[in-house]
Amino acid sequence: MCATPVRRTQTPPRRYPAAREYTSLARMDPHLILYIFMPTLIFESAFAMDVHTFKKMTSQIVVLAFPGMMLGAVRNLSDATHLHHTERV
């Protein structure tokens, strides 16, 4: 006798509503999670930082942040210009 293979389907939503809610997080856009949690984490770390520590590290922050911001801006401008020229062709 030949046994027929069992087809596995997704969990029926009406039978397990909690599973449907739980798995909806897996289908969520990762950027949305980033946009929700990143500002909260940055605010918490800034709020917990000592003022003396911030003043002491200001020069290091500027040295690292300013070139990175300029590099990112130039890269974005380059990408946007490239995309603009390829769309015209």
C-alpha positions in Angstrom: 0.0 0.0 0.0 1.1 3.5 -0.8 0.6 6.2 1.8 -0.4 9.6 0.6 1.8 12.4 1.8 0.2 14.7 4.4 0.1 18.3 3.3 1.0 20.8 5.9 -0.8 24.0 5.8 -0.7 27.2 7.8 -2.4 27.4 11.2 -6.0 28.2 10.7 -6.6 31.7 12.1 -9.9 31.0 13.6 -8.6 28.1 15.6 -5.4 29.8 17.0 -6.0 33.6 17.1 -3.0 34.1 19.5 -0.7 32.3 17.0 -1.8 34.7 14.2 -1.1 37.7 16.4 2.3 36.4 17.4 3.4 35.5 13.8 2.3 39.0 12.6 5.4 40.3 14.2 7.5 38.1 11.9 5.8 39.6 8.8 6.3 43.2 10.0 8.6 45.5 8.0 12.0 45.5 9.7 12.4 49.3 9.1 9.2 49.9 11.1 10.7 48.1 14.0 13.9 50.2 13.6 11.9 53.5 13.4 10.0 52.6 16.6 12.8 51.4 18.8 15.8 53.4 17.7 14.5 56.8 18.9 13.5 55.3 22.2 16.9 53.7 22.7 18.7 56.9 21.7 16.6 59.0 24.0 17.1 56.7 26.9 20.8 56.6 26.6 21.0 60.4 26.2 18.7 60.9 29.2 20.8 58.6 31.4 24.1 60.3 30.3 25.9 62.5 32.8 26.4 66.1 31.7 30.0 66.1 32.7 30.6 63.0 30.5 28.9 64.6 27.6 31.0 67.8 27.9 34.1 65.7 28.2 33.3 63.7 25.0 32.0 66.5 22.9 35.2 66.9 20.8 35.2 63.1 20.1 31.5 63.2 19.1 32.1 66.1 16.7 35.2 64.5 15.2 33.3 61.2 14.5 29.9 62.6 13.6 30.7 65.4 11.3 32.8 63.5 8.7 30.4 60.6 8.8 27.5 63.0 8.1 29.3 64.6 5.3 30.3 61.3 3.8 26.7 60.1 4.0 25.4 63.3 2.4 27.9 63.0 -0.5 27.1 59.3 -1.0 23.3 60.1 -1.1 23.9 62.9 -3.5 26.0 60.6 -5.7 23.4 57.9 -5.7 20.5 60.3 -6.4 22.4 61.8 -9.3 23.2 58.4 -10.7 19.6 57.3 -10.4 18.4 60.5 -12.0 20.6 60.1 -15.0 19.8 56.4 -15.5 16.0 57.1 -15.5 16.4 59.6 -18.3 18.1 57.1 -20.6 
